[in-house]
Amino acid sequence: MKEIGEFLKQKRLEKGITIDQVAEKTRMPAARIKAIEEGNLDAFKDDLSYLQFFIQSYCNAIGIDYHEVKQQLSDSINSYTMSFQADQLRAQNESEKNIREKSTQRVNEYKKRNPAKKVERKIDFSLISFVAVIALIVICLVTVGGYYLSRQLFSGNDEPIADVTPPEDTNDDKPQIDQPEEPVEVKEIEVIPGEQVGDYVIENAEEKFTLRIEFASNSWFRAILDGTELTTPEARVYDAGTTLEMELDPVNNRELNLRFGYFAGMKLYVDDKEVEIDESIANIPGVQEINFTIGGNTSEPAE
């Protein structure tokens, strides 16, 4: 970012334009313009997603092409985002470590002040007596029941045995059983890895479907659909725990490019079906692009 700032400052001085003139044209405070020329990204950490628009406005004010610095600016933002996230993770881990140590120390101190007391268990004779009475009653019932059952078995039975042979079925006209119709095969939407790592093909997408992204860490993010950068969701830094959903139409949409500033741990779902991220990129603590090619039914050739 410092190289971009020095380049812009040099071009401004060559054209004889003052900071106040740039501020008047861009309607930006002079302090913000100085921060751009000094390459101070910390001054924009709360407005990082708008930094590209600030610098584009600056370039227009001094009459240079914004595309001369666009790619370098994008790389600088990504590097700063990863560094900022790494600092946050280290601070969070250190805080959790301190909390665990303090908690362990307090527990140990409490145990020292309040040693565990041995509890003497007493035999509950009332419960034993109750169980014994129930067992005696059950034994008596079984004995009486067995006595009467044995008398019934050996007393004999003089009643004639009824003829229970079923009559022969002389009716040859048996009803025809309808055969069930074969179910129509419905192909589910599938996500298949492409030739390159990070590329995926969405097949059997005949109707609108939803792509869901779950952020595991704070990360800068932007989405480009068929060559056009989306404003919803907008390109900015999203907090860990954030969930984004995009509705896609296979009739009108073909290519979707997703770019992450910090990719490790990200989860992607197509209609609640998790996309299997390749192990080589699943835990990358940095920039990663994911590309989706949206197709129709695999049984029909794509146009």
N, C-alpha and C positions, 0 to 999 in steps of 0.2 A: 504494500500500500504506500510506503514511503516513496518508491520509485514513481508511482502514479502521481502523487502529490507534487514531487519535484518537477515532473514533466509538465503538469498543468500550470504550475507557477512560472516556469520558464516561458511557456507559450504566452501567458498573460503579460509578462514583462516585455517580451518581444513585440507585442502589439500595443504596448503603452497603456494598458488598461489597469486601473486601480482596483483594490479590493472593494472600495465603496461603490464603484461603478458596477462591479459584478453583483454586489448585494442588491443594488437598485434594480438590476435587470432580472435577477432570479428571485427577489423578495426573500432571500435567506439572510439571517443575521451574519454580520462580519465575523463573529467568533466561529460560526460553523464553516465559513469559507476558509478561515485560517486552519481549522482542524483538518479539512480536506487536503490543503497544501502541505501540512505537516505529516500527513499519513496517519493521523491519530484515530484509529478505529474504536478506541475506548470511548471516545466522545459520542459514538453512534450506536453503542451496544443496546440501547433501548429502542432505537429506530433502524436497526440493521437492515430490515427488509426494504426500507425506503432509500438506502444509501445509493443504489443505482440511479434512482430518479434525481437525487441531489446532484450527482456528478454529471448526469446527462444534461441537466439544466445549466450547470457550470460550463460544460463544453459548448452549449449553444450560445451562452453569453459571450464567450471569447472567440467564437467562430471556428471551432475545430470539430472534426468528426468523432462522435462518441464511440464508434466501433473500433477506434484505434486503442482504446483502453478497456473495452467491454470484457474481453476474455480474461485479461490480467486481473481486472477488478473482481470477476466472479471467482477466480482461484484464490484471491486474497481473502474474500469473504468466507469461503469454505474453510481455509486454513485457520482463520481467526475463530470461526464457529467451533471447529474441532478442539482448538486450544482452550477456548472458554469452557466447553463442556468437560474437557479433561480436568480443568481446575475445579469445576463444580463437583465432579465425581470424587476427586481426592479430598476436597473439603467435607463432603458428605460422609465418606468412609472414615475420615478422622473423627468427625463428630459422633458417628455411631460407635466407634471404638472407645471414645472417652465415656460415652453413656454406659456401655457394657462394663467398663472397668469400674466406674463409680457404683453401678448397681451391684456388681460382685462384691465390692468393698463394703457396701452397706449391709448386704446379706450376711457376710462373714462377721461384721461387728455385732449384728443383731443376734447371731447364733452364740457369740461369745458371752453377750450379756444375758441371754435367755437360753441356757442349755436345755436340751430336750429332757422331759421327765418321763420316766418309765410308768406305764399305765398297767396296773394289775387287773387282769380279767377275772371276774368271778363267774362261777358256774351257775347258770340259771336253772335251778331245780324245778321251777314251775313249768318251764317249757318242756323239760324231760318228762314230767308227769303227764302233761297234756298229750304228748306224742305216744306215750305208753298206753293211755286210755283209748286213743283212736285206733292203735294197732290191735288192741284186745277186741274192740267192737268189730273190726274188719274180720278178724279170725272167727268170731262167733257167726257172723253172717255167712262166711264161706262154708263153715261146717254145716249150718242148717240148710243152706241151699244145696249142698252136695247130698245131704241125706234125702231130701224130697226128690231130687233129680234121679237118684239111683232107684227109688221106689217106682217112678214113672217108667224107667227103662225096663225093669224086670217084671212089671205087673202084667204084661201081655196086652195085645190089641186084637179083639175079635171082629172088628168092623171089616166088611169086604173092601177089597182094593178096587177103586174105580178105574174103569178103562179110559185111559187118557191118550190112546193112540189117535193121532189127528187123522181126519178123513183125507182120502186121496184127492188130489187136485185134478179134476177132469177138464178144467178150462184151459185150452191151449192158447187162448188169446191173451197173452201177457202184455201189459202196457210197455210201450217203448220208452226207454230212458233217453232223454235229450242229451247229446254230447255237449259239454261246455265249449264255448268259443275260445279259440286261442287268444291269449292277451296280446295286445298291440305293444310292440317293443318301443319304449320311450327312452331315448338316449339322454343321459345326464350330461350337463356341461362339464368339460374336462379342461385342465390346465397342464400342458405338456411342455417340458423344457425344450428350448430351441437349440440351434447349433452352437451359439456362443453362451458362455456363463453369464447369467443375468437376463437372458432372453427367454420369453415364454410365449406359447401359442394357446389361445383360448378357443377350444373347438366345441361344436354342438350348441353354440349360442344362437338361438333362433329368436329369442325375445329379449327385452331389456333385462339387465342383471346389475347387481351391486358389487363394487369393489371396495373392500373395507381395509383400512390401514390402522394398526395399533402401534403407537410409538412407545418403545421400551425406554428410550432416553431422550433428553432434550436434543432436537435436531432441526437444522434448516431444511426446508422441503419446497419443491416446486413440481408442477405437473404440466406436461405439454401433450395436447390431444390433437392428432392429425396436423402437427406443425404449428399449432397456436397455443401460446402459454395461457393456462387457465387463471382466471381471477377468483374463481370459487372452486376448490379452495385456493386462497392466495398464497403467493410465495413469501414465506417468513419462517421464523423459528417457532416450532411447536414444542410444548412441554411434554415430559414423560407422562404416560397415562392417557394422552389425548387419542381420540378415535376419529378418523376421517372416513366419510362414505361418499363414493362417487357413483352415480347411475350412468351406465353405458348402454348404448343402443347399437347392436351389431349391424343394423341397416345403414346407419350414418357414420359410425365410428370404426376405424381400422387400426390405427397406431396410437399407443399410449406410452409416453416416456415419463418415468418417475425418477427424480434425483434427490438423494438424501445427503446431508452434510455429515451425519453420523449414523451408520446403518446397523451396527451391532444390536442383535436382539429384536429387530423389527418383525412384525407378524403381518402377513397379507392374506386376505380371504376373498374368494370369488363365490358369491352366493353362499356364505358360511362354510365354504370348503377351503381349508387352509392350503395355501400355495407352498409346495415343498421347496424351500430355498436351498441352493447348492451349498454343501458344507464349506467350500472354499471361500464363500463370501458371507456366510450367515453371521459371522462374528467380527466383521471388519470394523474397527473403531475409526472409520473415516468415510470419505466420499464414495458413494456407490450408485450406479444407475441401474434401474430395472425397466425392461422394455416388454410390452405386451402387444402381440399381433392378434387382432380379434377376427376369428373366422366364423363360418356358419356350420352346417351339418357336415361331418366328415364323410358322409356317404355321397355328397354332392361336390363336384369340382369347384374350387374357388374361381371367381371371375378375375 
